[in-house]
Amino acid sequence: MLLAHSSTGPLSDETHLSAKETQARPLSRLPWTHEYPCWPSSAQAPPGQGSQAAHRLSVEPAASAPRKRPRRLSRSADFERVYRQGRSIGGRYFVLHLFPRDGGGELKEDPRLGLSVSRKVGGAVERNKVKRLLRTAVDELVEQFDPAVDVVVVARTDAGELCEREGLAGVKRELSELIADAGKQGA
């Protein structure tokens, strides 16, 4: 590469930059309303503070009184007692474990319910769906249980399939059959 010479020395590809700082210029940005023409030209008021009033979904009162939900079994010892000392009735989709409680004051109370849905049924979403349908079905069938009994419903592997295919109606049907079988065996 050949470089040209000037009177001050050889020429190079570099340009001469001044050491002086340039003057600050005003911002070249446009105001928001011009920059984004689809946005409103005036600012909107910020949302109010505090909680907002709830919107009612229905104004009509319920046709019937709400059902009492059965109490839940929550302690591991309660589950173990029902499994070891109670009796079980099995079906294709669920196993029903029953253990009669003995207690003077507890006999007037509703049955206590425990649910067991293992990972064999499916992922968390599917297991939660099965548990939700089981709770709803038991809530509707609670009158068929003896009040002084602890109940544990164990979902088998195919229970998720039943819930997907038939929903609440299928779960209620299967549980009703198991409850009827438990009544026949207990008599």
N, C-alpha and C positions, 0 to 999 in steps of 0.2 A: 504494500500500500504506500502510495506516495503522498507525502504531506506537502502542502504549499507553504511557502515561507512568506512572511510579511515583514515589514520594517521592524516590528517589535519582537519578532521571533516566529517560531513555527506555528501554523494553524492546527488546531485539533478539532475533534468532533464535539467537544464540550462547549456549552454556551456560557457566556459571562453572566453571572447572577449578582445582583446588587446586594450589598450587606445591609442596606436600609430596610427597616420593617415597613410593610405596606400599611396604609391607613385602614382602619376597621370600617367595614361597610355595613349599612343597615341590613336586617334579615331579608332575604329574598323570598321567604315563604309567603304563601298566600294565606289569608284568613281561612278558617275551617269551612265556612259556608261556601267559599269560592273553590276551595280545594276539592271538596266532596259535594257536588251539587245536589245529590240525592238526600243529603242530611237536612234537617229542618234549619231554617235560618235563625230562629230564636231558640234560646236555651230553654229546656224544660225544667219545671220545678222539681227539686229532689223529693223522693218519697217521704211521706210523713213518718214520724218516729212513733215507737210503741207498737203494740200488737194491733192487728186489724180484726175487724168483726168477722166471725165465721159465717160462711154461707151455708144455709141449711139445705140438705139434699131432699128432704121430704118434710112436709108440714103435717101430714096425716098421722095420727097416733097408730101404734102397732095394733093389729087385729087381736092378738092374743098376748098374754103376759109373757115376758121373757123367761126362757127356761133357766133353771139353775144348772150351772155347770158342775160336773162331779169334781170332787177334790182330786188333787194329783198326788201320786206317790213320787217322792223326790229323793229319799235316802236310799243308799245302796243296800242297807240292811233290810229295808222293806221289800225290795226287789228279790233279794236272796231268800227271804222267808217265803215269799209267794212261790218262787221256783222250787225250793226244796220241800216245803211242807204242803203246798197246795196241789190241786189236780190240774191236768191240762187236757184240752181238747184241740186237736189239730185238724186243719183243713189244707187245701192246696195253697192258699195265699197267706193265711194267718194262723197263729197258734194262740189260743186263749188260755191263760193261766188264772185260776181262781183260788182264793184262800179265804175261808170264812173268818172274820174277826170275832173275837170274843171280848166284849167290853160292855158294861152296863149302860153308860151314857151314850156310847157311840152307835147303838143300834138304830137310833132314829135318824142318823145322818145318811147321806148319799154314799154310794160305793166310791172307793178311791180308785183312780185310774193311773196306770203307768204304761208308757209306750216304749218299745224297743225296735228301732229300725236301723239295721246294721249297714255297713258300707257295701255289703254284697247286693243290696237293693239297687244301688246306683250312686251317682255323685250327690253332692250336697243339695243341689236344687231338687233333684228327684226325691231324695229322702225327706226333705222338708215338705214337699207336696204330699207325699204319702202320709206323713204325720198330721198335716193339716186336715186331710180327708178323714183320717182315722178319728181325730178329735171331734170333728163335726158329726161323723156317724155315731160315735159313742154318746155324744151329747143328745142326739135324737133318740137313741135306743136305751138311755139310762134307766127308764122305767121298767125295762125287762130284767134288770139285775136285781138280786137280793140286796137290800140296803146295807147289810152287815158283811160285805164282801170286799176284798181287795182284788182288783183285776189288772193283769198285765197282758197287753196285746203285743205279740211279737210278729213282725212282718217278715214273711219269707221272701226269697229272692224274686219270685214272680209277682210280688205285690205291686211293684212299680209298673209292670206291664198291665195289670188290672186297672190301676188308677188312670193310666193313659187311655186305655181302651174304653172303659165304662164309667169312669169317674166316681162320684159320690154314690150313685145308684148301685154300682157293682160292689163297692165297699160295704154299704149297708146290707145288701143281700147276703154277702159272705158272712158278715158278723152276725146277722140274724140267724143264719143256719147254725153257726157255732153256739150261739146262746141257746137255741132250741135243743141242740144236742147235749149241752151242759145240763139243761133242765131235765131231759130224759134220763141221763146218767145219774143225776142227783136224786131222782125220785125213787 
